[in-house]
Amino acid sequence: MTRMSRARVARRIAAGAAYGGGGIGLAGAAGVGLLLAEARLARRRVGNGRSPHAPTADGLYGAAYTVPGQPALRLTMLGDSTAAGQGVHRAGQTPGALLASGVAAVAERPVGLSTVAVPGARSDDLDRQVTRALADPSRVPDICVIMVGANDVTHRMSPALSVRHLSAAVRRLRTAGAEVVVGTCPDLGTLEPVQQPLRWLARRASRQLAAAQTIGTVEQGGRTVSLGDLLGPEFAANPRELFGPDSYHPSVEGYATAAMAVLPTVCAALGLWPAQDERPDAARREGFLPVARAAAEAASEAGTEVTAAMPTGPRGPWALLKRRKRRRLREPEPQAAESGEPQSQASA
């Protein structure tokens, strides 16, 4: 599928989400039916070694940066098993812990992490998760990271309905005052248990949803980072290194790769990135595009960020497409999640 046709499909899905239509089928109903059969076989192999749960990583990171009278930044992770960190065994290996420690290092300020993501969740669970994230009006998160979409594809959720739930979640969080970064649907065509020709169908469905998620998120004032291609060529070339033992969830290295891609956008949303990096760089093929075209571009390229720009233009709303430089992340010290704020159990 070309990027222009993907842009048209994404616009149709987003329109269905906005106006209550059913949208279009992902990759065709028959193809998705076959994909489902393969996905069921794949899910039988999914686990976290011996447990389907993700490590509890909630707590304070970067406690050494504590300054009396200055509150910690608050980061909340929402979404599915990818946001929760299923597939690793230590709290410091989860994407939430990696992002919290990375933000703390950039901001030189402690970061309190809270995880409401649930392994196996679909976009229709986001409303419940947002309610949990906003339960205390005096502790609204400064930044929320949402990773969701894979289970929507494998469970045949209508793409328009999926985007509608995501858009509503982003809108609620933004209205409450939180910045929002969405890691869009990963490329399911990289899963080893899914064989050709269903890999192609999985990839097509994943990218269609990712592009539509970008449109829905940007229209509500959030930012997106493409995980599709990030978890595509790199994972396909190194499946033993970047996938965990279940061949479904990322490994320690895989989560670190994803967190590296999301961290610059999280920092930019918090106003922590250098001002010169906020200007589009033509040498990196960055610039302003109609939001649907930017969404299609992002769905095809690793770690690409899309954020709202002009509210209208010759082809409707426009967005800024950026390819930010990634920073290396190291696993936080084990005691990092145990110092400072009281822990709250993850919803795994």
C-alpha positions as CSV (number, residue, x, y, z in Angstrom):
1,M,0.0,0.0,0.0
2,T,1.4,3.4,-1.0
3,R,1.7,6.2,1.5
4,M,-0.9,8.3,-0.3
5,S,-3.5,5.5,-0.3
6,R,-2.6,4.8,3.4
7,A,-3.4,8.5,4.0
8,R,-6.8,8.2,2.4
9,V,-7.6,5.0,4.4
10,A,-6.5,6.8,7.6
11,R,-8.7,9.8,6.8
12,R,-11.7,7.4,6.3
13,I,-11.1,5.6,9.6
14,A,-10.6,8.8,11.5
15,A,-13.8,10.2,9.9
16,G,-15.7,7.1,11.0
17,A,-14.3,7.6,14.5
18,A,-15.4,11.2,14.6
19,Y,-18.8,10.8,13.1
20,G,-19.9,7.5,14.5
21,G,-19.5,5.4,11.3
22,G,-18.0,1.9,11.3
23,G,-15.1,2.9,9.2
24,I,-13.6,0.3,6.9
25,G,-12.3,-3.2,7.5
26,L,-8.6,-3.7,8.2
27,A,-7.1,-5.7,5.3
28,G,-10.5,-7.2,4.4
29,A,-12.7,-9.4,6.6
30,A,-11.6,-12.6,5.0
31,G,-7.9,-11.7,5.5
32,V,-8.4,-10.7,9.1
33,G,-10.3,-13.9,9.7
34,L,-7.2,-15.9,8.6
35,L,-5.0,-13.5,10.6
36,L,-7.2,-14.3,13.7
37,A,-6.5,-18.0,13.4
38,E,-2.8,-17.3,13.3
39,A,-3.1,-14.8,16.1
40,R,-4.8,-17.3,18.4
41,L,-1.9,-19.7,17.8
42,A,0.5,-16.9,18.6
43,R,-1.3,-15.9,21.8
44,R,-1.0,-19.4,23.1
45,R,2.7,-18.9,23.2
46,V,2.4,-15.5,24.9
47,G,3.5,-15.2,28.5
48,N,6.1,-13.6,30.8
49,G,8.2,-16.7,31.3
50,R,5.9,-18.4,33.9
51,S,3.5,-15.5,34.6
52,P,1.3,-13.3,32.3
53,H,1.9,-10.3,34.6
54,A,4.3,-7.4,34.1
55,P,6.7,-6.3,36.9
56,T,5.4,-3.5,39.1
57,A,7.6,-0.5,38.4
58,D,5.7,2.3,40.1
59,G,7.6,4.6,42.3
60,L,10.1,7.5,42.3
61,Y,13.0,7.7,39.8
62,G,15.9,10.1,39.9
63,A,15.5,10.7,43.7
64,A,19.0,12.2,43.7
65,Y,17.6,15.2,41.9
66,T,15.1,16.0,44.7
67,V,15.0,19.7,45.6
68,P,13.0,20.8,48.7
69,G,9.8,22.5,47.6
70,Q,10.0,21.2,44.0
71,P,7.5,18.4,43.3
72,A,8.4,15.4,41.2
73,L,7.2,15.2,37.6
74,R,4.4,12.7,37.2
75,L,4.4,10.1,34.4
76,T,1.6,7.7,33.8
77,M,1.7,4.7,31.5
78,L,-1.6,3.6,29.8
79,G,-2.5,0.9,27.3
80,D,-1.7,-2.8,26.9
81,S,1.1,-5.2,27.7
82,T,3.7,-3.1,25.8
83,A,3.0,-0.1,28.0
84,A,3.0,-2.4,31.1
85,G,6.3,-4.2,30.2
86,Q,5.1,-7.7,29.9
87,G,7.9,-10.1,28.9
88,V,10.6,-8.8,31.2
89,H,11.3,-9.8,34.7
90,R,12.7,-6.7,36.5
91,A,10.9,-3.4,37.1
92,G,13.8,-1.4,35.7
93,Q,13.5,-3.1,32.3
94,T,9.9,-1.9,31.7
95,P,9.3,1.0,29.3
96,G,7.8,3.0,32.1
97,A,10.9,2.7,34.3
98,L,13.2,3.5,31.4
99,L,11.2,6.5,30.4
100,A,10.9,7.8,34.0
101,S,14.6,7.5,34.6
102,G,15.4,9.1,31.2
103,V,13.1,12.1,31.8
104,A,14.6,12.5,35.3
105,A,18.1,12.6,33.8
106,V,17.1,15.2,31.1
107,A,15.1,17.3,33.5
108,E,17.4,16.8,36.5
109,R,14.3,16.4,38.5
110,P,12.7,13.3,40.1
111,V,9.9,11.5,38.2
112,G,7.0,9.6,39.9
113,L,5.8,6.7,37.7
114,S,2.3,5.3,37.8
115,T,1.2,2.4,35.6
116,V,-2.5,1.8,34.8
117,A,-1.8,-0.2,31.6
118,V,-3.1,-3.8,31.5
119,P,-1.7,-6.7,29.5
120,G,-4.3,-7.7,27.0
121,A,-6.1,-4.4,27.0
122,R,-7.8,-2.9,23.9
123,S,-8.6,0.7,23.2
124,D,-12.1,0.3,24.8
125,D,-10.3,-0.2,28.2
126,L,-8.7,3.3,27.9
127,D,-11.7,5.1,29.4
128,R,-11.4,3.0,32.6
129,Q,-7.6,3.5,32.7
130,V,-8.0,7.3,32.2
131,T,-10.5,7.4,35.1
132,R,-7.8,5.7,37.3
133,A,-5.1,8.1,36.1
134,L,-7.2,11.1,36.9
135,A,-8.7,9.8,40.1
136,D,-6.9,12.4,42.3
137,P,-7.5,15.9,40.8
138,S,-4.6,17.2,42.9
139,R,-2.2,14.8,41.2
140,V,-2.9,15.0,37.5
141,P,-0.1,13.5,35.5
142,D,2.3,15.9,33.8
143,I,2.7,13.4,30.9
144,C,0.9,10.3,29.9
145,V,2.2,7.7,27.5
146,I,-0.3,5.4,25.8
147,M,0.7,2.3,23.9
148,V,-2.2,0.4,22.4
149,G,-3.6,-1.1,19.2
150,A,-2.1,-4.6,18.7
151,N,-5.0,-6.3,20.6
152,D,-7.5,-4.2,18.6
153,V,-6.2,-5.7,15.4
154,T,-6.0,-9.3,16.6
155,H,-9.5,-9.1,18.2
156,R,-11.0,-7.5,15.1
157,M,-12.1,-4.3,16.8
158,S,-13.5,-1.9,14.2
159,P,-10.7,0.6,13.4
160,A,-13.1,3.5,13.7
161,L,-14.2,2.4,17.1
162,S,-10.6,1.8,18.2
163,V,-9.6,5.4,17.1
164,R,-12.8,6.8,18.7
165,H,-11.8,5.3,22.1
166,L,-8.2,6.5,21.8
167,S,-9.3,10.0,20.8
168,A,-11.7,10.2,23.7
169,A,-8.9,9.2,26.1
170,V,-6.5,11.8,24.7
171,R,-9.2,14.5,24.9
172,R,-9.9,13.7,28.6
173,L,-6.2,13.7,29.5
174,R,-5.5,16.9,27.6
175,T,-8.6,18.6,29.1
176,A,-7.3,17.7,32.6
177,G,-4.0,19.3,31.8
178,A,-1.7,16.4,31.0
179,E,0.5,16.2,28.0
180,V,-0.1,13.0,25.9
181,V,2.3,10.9,23.8
182,V,0.9,7.9,21.9
183,G,3.1,5.1,20.7
184,T,1.0,3.9,17.8
185,C,0.1,0.3,16.9
186,P,3.2,-1.9,16.4
187,D,3.9,-3.9,13.3
188,L,2.3,-7.3,13.9
189,G,3.8,-8.6,10.7
190,T,7.1,-9.1,12.6
191,L,5.6,-11.8,14.9
192,E,7.4,-15.1,14.3
193,P,4.3,-17.3,15.0
194,V,2.5,-15.5,12.1
195,Q,3.5,-16.9,8.7
196,Q,3.2,-15.5,5.2
197,P,1.0,-14.5,3.6
198,L,-0.6,-13.4,6.8
199,R,2.4,-11.4,7.8
200,W,1.6,-9.0,4.9
201,L,-2.0,-8.8,6.1
202,A,-0.9,-8.1,9.7
203,R,1.5,-5.5,8.6
204,R,-1.1,-3.7,6.4
205,A,-3.7,-3.8,9.2
206,S,-1.2,-2.5,11.8
207,R,-0.1,0.4,9.6
208,Q,-3.6,1.4,8.7
209,L,-4.6,1.6,12.4
210,A,-1.3,3.4,13.3
211,A,-2.0,6.1,10.7
212,A,-5.6,6.6,11.9
213,Q,-4.4,6.7,15.5
214,T,-2.1,9.5,14.6
215,I,-4.9,11.6,13.1
216,G,-7.2,11.0,16.0
217,T,-4.4,11.8,18.6
218,V,-3.1,14.9,16.9
219,E,-6.6,16.3,16.4
220,Q,-7.1,16.1,20.2
221,G,-3.8,17.9,21.0
222,G,-1.5,14.9,21.6
223,R,1.6,13.7,19.9
224,T,2.4,10.3,18.4
225,V,5.5,8.3,17.8
226,S,5.5,5.5,15.3
227,L,6.4,2.1,16.8
228,G,5.3,0.2,13.7
229,D,8.5,0.4,11.6
230,L,10.6,0.6,14.7
231,L,9.4,-2.8,15.7
232,G,9.5,-3.9,12.0
233,P,12.9,-3.9,10.2
234,E,15.0,-3.8,13.4
235,F,12.9,-6.6,15.0
236,A,12.7,-8.6,11.9
237,A,16.5,-8.5,11.5
238,N,17.1,-9.4,15.1
239,P,14.1,-11.4,16.3
240,R,16.1,-13.4,18.8
241,E,17.6,-10.3,20.3
242,L,14.6,-7.9,20.3
243,F,11.8,-10.3,21.0
244,G,11.3,-12.1,24.3
245,P,11.0,-15.9,24.9
246,D,7.3,-15.9,23.8
247,S,8.2,-14.5,20.3
248,Y,5.4,-11.9,20.9
249,H,6.5,-9.3,23.4
250,P,9.7,-7.3,23.2
251,S,12.8,-8.4,25.1
252,V,14.8,-6.2,27.4
253,E,16.6,-4.8,24.4
254,G,13.4,-4.4,22.5
255,Y,11.7,-2.3,25.2
256,A,14.8,-0.2,25.4
257,T,14.7,0.4,21.7
258,A,11.1,1.5,21.9
259,A,11.7,3.7,24.9
260,M,14.6,5.4,23.2
261,A,12.2,6.3,20.3
262,V,9.5,7.7,22.6
263,L,11.8,9.6,25.1
264,P,12.6,12.6,22.9
265,T,9.0,13.2,22.2
266,V,8.1,12.9,25.9
267,C,10.8,15.4,26.7
268,A,9.7,17.8,24.0
269,A,6.1,17.6,25.2
270,L,7.4,18.6,28.7
271,G,9.4,21.5,27.2
272,L,12.7,19.8,28.1
273,W,14.2,19.5,24.6
274,P,16.6,22.2,23.3
275,A,14.7,24.9,21.4
276,Q,16.8,24.5,18.2
277,D,15.6,20.9,18.0
278,E,12.0,22.0,17.8
279,R,12.5,23.6,14.4
280,P,12.0,21.3,11.4
281,D,15.3,20.1,9.8
282,A,15.0,19.8,6.1
283,A,18.2,17.6,6.1
284,R,16.2,15.1,8.2
285,R,13.2,15.3,5.9
286,E,11.2,17.1,8.6
287,G,8.4,19.6,7.9
288,F,4.8,20.6,7.9
289,L,2.3,18.3,6.1
290,P,-1.4,17.7,5.9
291,V,-2.1,15.6,9.0
292,A,-3.3,12.5,7.0
293,R,-0.1,12.5,4.9
294,A,2.1,13.0,8.0
295,A,0.3,10.1,9.6
296,A,1.0,7.9,6.6
297,E,4.6,8.9,6.5
298,A,5.0,8.1,10.3
299,A,3.3,4.7,10.0
300,S,6.1,3.7,7.5
301,E,9.2,5.0,9.4
302,A,10.7,4.2,12.7
303,G,10.4,6.6,15.6
304,T,8.7,9.3,13.6
305,E,6.9,12.0,15.6
306,V,3.7,13.8,14.6
307,T,2.3,16.8,16.5
308,A,-0.3,19.3,15.7
309,A,0.7,22.4,13.8
310,M,-1.7,24.7,11.9
311,P,-5.4,24.0,12.6
312,T,-6.3,24.3,9.0
313,G,-4.7,24.5,5.5
314,P,-5.5,23.9,1.9
315,R,-6.0,20.2,2.6
316,G,-7.4,20.5,6.2
317,P,-5.4,20.4,9.4
318,W,-1.6,20.3,9.2
319,A,0.9,18.6,11.4
320,L,4.7,18.8,12.1
321,L,6.6,15.6,11.2
322,K,9.9,15.1,13.0
323,R,12.6,12.5,13.2
324,R,14.2,13.2,16.5
325,K,17.6,11.9,17.6
326,R,17.4,9.1,20.0
327,R,19.3,9.0,23.3
328,R,20.7,5.9,24.8
329,L,19.0,4.6,27.9
330,R,20.3,2.4,30.7
331,E,18.3,0.3,33.0
332,P,17.6,2.2,36.3
333,E,19.1,1.0,39.5
334,P,16.8,-1.6,41.2
335,Q,16.2,0.6,44.2
336,A,15.1,3.5,42.1
337,A,11.5,2.4,42.1
338,E,11.5,1.8,45.8
339,S,12.5,5.2,47.0
340,G,10.2,8.1,47.5
341,E,6.5,7.9,46.5
342,P,4.4,5.0,47.7
343,Q,4.0,2.3,45.1
344,S,0.6,1.5,43.6
345,Q,0.0,-1.9,42.1
346,A,0.0,-2.2,38.4
347,S,-3.3,-3.5,36.9
348,A,-1.7,-6.5,35.3
